[in-house]
Amino acid sequence: MRSRFPCGVSFESSRPCVFRRAEVRRIDLEARRLTTEEATIEYDFLVLAPGSVPNFFGVDGAEEHAFPLRTMDDAISLRHHILDCFERAAQAEDAKARTALLRFAIVGGGHTGVEYAGALAELIYGPLLEDYPEISRDEVEVSLIEGEERLLRAWHPAFRSTPTLAW
Ligand SMILES: Cc1cc2nc3c(=O)[nH]c(=O)nc-3n(C[C@H](O)[C@H](O)[C@H](O)COP(=O)(O)OP(=O)(O)OC[C@H]3O[C@@H](n4cnc5c(N)ncnc54)[C@H](O)[C@@H]3O)c2cc1C
């Protein structure tokens, strides 16, 4: 994995810190050395912050059939899929086929799920229904599914008690 965008980072005021855009391929803890695709970098102290990967919590079929939402590429392919569903539904004559394209389920009522449910609803009930007048509001369904009793369980109760989904 590497930074998606060219980074013009400057550490002028805090030398001897330098920025290098590269992918770390190997770490030799004994020799205190990193290997990237282009160079070898010696270090005294190592801080690793390479992020994480989606966790499907062992749910059967989730990895194969669901769209993860973690990286920019995930978000772009999800957006393309939603636009594609609307495009195909607008042209489908069979009501069952239309319904199958217009029901969206979001699993996980944490920060990302709640925020995404709101963003998806804004996209659908705003520009998409305007762009596709052949599709009626009643044909579209957005479901947010959470396994615990409440949404936003990690939040302080004062903040999590009133997430309102209304559109
Ligand atoms: C959809 C979504 C929405 C979010 N919204 C918010 C929000 O509104 N507010 C908020 O505070 N947090 C939000 N978060 C959480 C936040 O993005 C993460 O907590 C945060 O990015 C974690 O930072 P990090 O530096 O640990 O990892 P990351 O941001 O993932 O950074 C890790 C970096 O390491 C690089 N890397 C990995 N492997 C290598 C390698 N071998 N060599 C070189 N580079 C490598 C990666 O390319 C990446 O740039 C959101 C997360 C998601 C998924």
The ligand as an SDF file (V2000), in Angstrom:
LIG
                    3D

 53 58  0  0  0  0  0  0  0  0999 V2000
  -15.2650    5.5400    5.8840 C   0  0  0  0  0  0  0  0  0  0  0  0
  -14.4720    6.0670    7.0470 C   0  0  0  0  0  0  0  0  0  0  0  0
  -14.7750    7.3200    7.5680 C   0  0  0  0  0  0  0  0  0  0  0  0
  -14.0550    7.8290    8.6260 C   0  0  0  0  0  0  0  0  0  0  0  0
  -14.3790    9.0630    9.1130 N   0  0  0  0  0  0  0  0  0  0  0  0
  -13.6650    9.5870   10.1230 C   0  0  0  0  0  0  0  0  0  0  0  0
  -13.9550   10.8830   10.6380 C   0  0  0  0  0  0  0  0  0  0  0  0
  -14.8590   11.5770   10.1560 O   0  0  0  0  0  0  0  0  0  0  0  0
  -13.2090   11.3560   11.6680 N   0  0  0  0  0  0  0  0  0  0  0  0
  -12.1920   10.6110   12.2250 C   0  0  0  0  0  0  0  0  0  0  0  0
  -11.5330   11.0860   13.1520 O   0  0  0  0  0  0  0  0  0  0  0  0
  -11.8870    9.3820   11.7550 N   0  0  0  0  0  0  0  0  0  0  0  0
  -12.5960    8.8500   10.7310 C   0  0  0  0  0  0  0  0  0  0  0  0
  -12.2960    7.6000   10.2740 N   0  0  0  0  0  0  0  0  0  0  0  0
  -11.2540    6.8130   10.9480 C   0  0  0  0  0  0  0  0  0  0  0  0
   -9.9120    7.2730   10.4910 C   0  0  0  0  0  0  0  0  0  0  0  0
   -9.8370    7.3240    9.0750 O   0  0  0  0  0  0  0  0  0  0  0  0
   -8.8910    6.2720   11.0100 C   0  0  0  0  0  0  0  0  0  0  0  0
   -9.0650    6.0960   12.3950 O   0  0  0  0  0  0  0  0  0  0  0  0
   -7.5230    6.8330   10.7520 C   0  0  0  0  0  0  0  0  0  0  0  0
   -7.3310    7.0170    9.3670 O   0  0  0  0  0  0  0  0  0  0  0  0
   -6.4700    5.8490   11.2490 C   0  0  0  0  0  0  0  0  0  0  0  0
   -5.2310    6.4800   10.9960 O   0  0  0  0  0  0  0  0  0  0  0  0
   -3.9320    5.6610   10.8110 P   0  0  0  0  0  0  0  0  0  0  0  0
   -2.8260    6.6490   10.5860 O   0  0  0  0  0  0  0  0  0  0  0  0
   -3.7900    4.6690   11.9040 O   0  0  0  0  0  0  0  0  0  0  0  0
   -4.1630    4.7680    9.4900 O   0  0  0  0  0  0  0  0  0  0  0  0
   -4.3990    5.2490    7.9870 P   0  0  0  0  0  0  0  0  0  0  0  0
   -5.0980    6.5470    7.9020 O   0  0  0  0  0  0  0  0  0  0  0  0
   -4.9980    4.0570    7.3090 O   0  0  0  0  0  0  0  0  0  0  0  0
   -2.9160    5.4820    7.4560 O   0  0  0  0  0  0  0  0  0  0  0  0
   -2.0170    4.3930    7.2330 C   0  0  0  0  0  0  0  0  0  0  0  0
   -1.0920    4.8130    6.0940 C   0  0  0  0  0  0  0  0  0  0  0  0
   -0.0450    3.8750    6.0160 O   0  0  0  0  0  0  0  0  0  0  0  0
    0.2430    3.6360    4.6390 C   0  0  0  0  0  0  0  0  0  0  0  0
    0.9100    2.3300    4.5020 N   0  0  0  0  0  0  0  0  0  0  0  0
    0.4000    1.0940    4.7820 C   0  0  0  0  0  0  0  0  0  0  0  0
    1.3150    0.1360    4.5110 N   0  0  0  0  0  0  0  0  0  0  0  0
    2.4340    0.7750    4.0760 C   0  0  0  0  0  0  0  0  0  0  0  0
    3.7190    0.3360    3.6480 C   0  0  0  0  0  0  0  0  0  0  0  0
    4.0780   -0.9630    3.6130 N   0  0  0  0  0  0  0  0  0  0  0  0
    4.6310    1.2820    3.2560 N   0  0  0  0  0  0  0  0  0  0  0  0
    4.3080    2.5890    3.2840 C   0  0  0  0  0  0  0  0  0  0  0  0
    3.0970    3.0680    3.6720 N   0  0  0  0  0  0  0  0  0  0  0  0
    2.1730    2.1690    4.0670 C   0  0  0  0  0  0  0  0  0  0  0  0
   -1.1390    3.6580    3.9930 C   0  0  0  0  0  0  0  0  0  0  0  0
   -1.0320    3.8890    2.5850 O   0  0  0  0  0  0  0  0  0  0  0  0
   -1.7960    4.8170    4.7200 C   0  0  0  0  0  0  0  0  0  0  0  0
   -1.5450    6.0500    4.0820 O   0  0  0  0  0  0  0  0  0  0  0  0
  -13.0020    7.0690    9.1980 C   0  0  0  0  0  0  0  0  0  0  0  0
  -12.6820    5.8200    8.6710 C   0  0  0  0  0  0  0  0  0  0  0  0
  -13.4040    5.3100    7.6100 C   0  0  0  0  0  0  0  0  0  0  0  0
  -13.0450    3.9480    7.0630 C   0  0  0  0  0  0  0  0  0  0  0  0
  1  2  1  0
  2  3  1  0
  2 52  2  0
  3  4  2  0
  4  5  1  0
  4 50  1  0
  5  6  2  0
  6  7  1  0
  6 13  1  0
  7  8  2  0
  7  9  1  0
  9 10  1  0
 10 11  2  0
 10 12  1  0
 12 13  2  0
 13 14  1  0
 14 15  1  0
 14 50  1  0
 15 16  1  0
 16 17  1  0
 16 18  1  0
 18 19  1  0
 18 20  1  0
 20 21  1  0
 20 22  1  0
 22 23  1  0
 23 24  1  0
 24 25  2  0
 24 26  1  0
 24 27  1  0
 27 28  1  0
 28 29  2  0
 28 30  1  0
 28 31  1  0
 31 32  1  0
 32 33  1  0
 33 34  1  0
 33 48  1  0
 34 35  1  0
 35 36  1  0
 35 46  1  0
 36 37  1  0
 36 45  1  0
 37 38  2  0
 38 39  1  0
 39 40  1  0
 39 45  2  0
 40 41  1  0
 40 42  2  0
 42 43  1  0
 43 44  2  0
 44 45  1  0
 46 47  1  0
 46 48  1  0
 48 49  1  0
 50 51  2  0
 51 52  1  0
 52 53  1  0
M  END
$$$$
